Amino acid sequence: MPPRPAEPVNGTVREENVNSKSVAEIASLVQKLADQSGLDVIRIRKPFHTDSPSIQGQWHPFTNRPAARRGLRPREREDPAPALVQAQ
C-alpha cells in the first residue's frame, strides 16, 4: 500500500506510511494529523524579561477569600461574639 498523503490547513503535503499499523494506530495518526496546523513546532518566547520576578504567585479572584465554602454568615459579618453565645 503506498503512503497516504495528509494535507494540513496551511497547504503543505505530508505522506504517512500506514502499512504495518493497526486500526487503532491509524485512527490516532489521523486524529493527530487533523489536530495539527501544519506549522513547525517552535518554542514561544516572552517578549519581556524581569530581573526580579514575583515569588508570590499569580493573583486570581479567590486569593483573599475565606477558606469556608460560603464564607461568613450574615450574623458573623456584623459581630461574631453574639453568634458564638447563641450557639452555646
C-alpha positions as CSV (number, residue, x, y, z in Angstrom):
1,M,0.0,0.0,0.0
2,P,1.5,3.4,-0.9
3,P,1.9,6.1,1.7
4,R,-1.2,8.1,2.3
5,P,-1.0,11.9,1.8
6,A,-2.1,14.3,4.5
7,E,-2.7,18.0,3.7
8,P,-3.0,20.4,6.7
9,V,-4.8,23.7,6.6
10,N,-1.7,25.6,5.5
11,G,-1.4,23.7,2.2
12,T,1.7,21.6,2.8
13,V,1.5,17.9,2.0
14,R,2.9,15.2,4.3
15,E,2.9,11.5,3.5
16,E,2.4,8.8,6.2
17,N,3.1,5.1,5.8
18,V,0.3,3.0,7.2
19,N,1.4,-0.5,6.0
20,S,2.1,-2.3,9.3
21,K,-0.2,-0.3,11.6
22,S,-3.3,-1.4,13.4
23,V,-6.7,0.2,13.0
24,A,-6.2,2.0,16.4
25,E,-2.8,3.3,15.4
26,I,-4.1,4.6,12.1
27,A,-7.1,6.3,13.9
28,S,-4.8,8.0,16.3
29,L,-2.5,9.1,13.5
30,V,-5.4,10.5,11.5
31,Q,-6.6,12.4,14.7
32,K,-3.1,13.7,15.3
33,L,-2.9,15.0,11.7
34,A,-6.3,16.5,11.9
35,D,-5.4,18.4,15.1
36,Q,-2.2,19.9,13.6
37,S,-2.0,23.2,11.7
38,G,0.9,22.1,9.6
39,L,3.3,24.7,11.0
40,D,6.6,23.7,12.6
41,V,6.5,23.3,16.4
42,I,8.6,26.1,17.9
43,R,9.2,27.4,21.4
44,I,7.3,30.6,22.1
45,R,9.3,33.2,24.0
46,K,8.1,36.0,26.2
47,P,8.7,39.5,24.7
48,F,9.9,40.8,28.1
49,H,12.3,39.9,30.8
50,T,12.0,40.6,34.6
51,D,15.2,40.8,36.7
52,S,13.2,40.3,39.9
53,P,10.2,38.1,39.3
54,S,7.4,37.9,41.9
55,I,7.7,34.9,44.2
56,Q,4.2,35.3,45.5
57,G,2.5,33.6,42.5
58,Q,-0.3,34.9,40.3
59,W,-3.4,36.7,41.6
60,H,-6.8,35.2,41.0
61,P,-10.3,36.2,42.2
62,F,-10.3,33.7,45.1
63,T,-6.9,34.8,46.5
64,N,-8.2,36.7,49.6
65,R,-11.5,34.8,50.1
66,P,-12.2,32.9,53.3
67,A,-11.5,29.2,53.2
68,A,-15.1,28.4,54.2
69,R,-17.4,27.3,51.4
70,R,-19.8,30.2,51.8
71,G,-17.7,32.5,53.8
72,L,-19.1,34.2,56.9
73,R,-22.8,34.0,57.7
74,P,-24.7,37.4,57.9
75,R,-24.6,37.5,61.8
76,E,-20.9,36.7,61.8
77,R,-20.2,39.6,59.5
78,E,-21.6,42.2,61.9
79,D,-20.4,40.8,65.2
80,P,-19.0,37.3,65.7
81,A,-19.4,37.3,69.5
82,P,-23.3,37.1,69.7
83,A,-23.3,34.3,67.2
84,L,-21.0,32.3,69.4
85,V,-23.1,33.0,72.5
86,Q,-26.3,31.8,70.8
87,A,-24.6,28.6,69.5
88,Q,-23.7,27.5,73.1
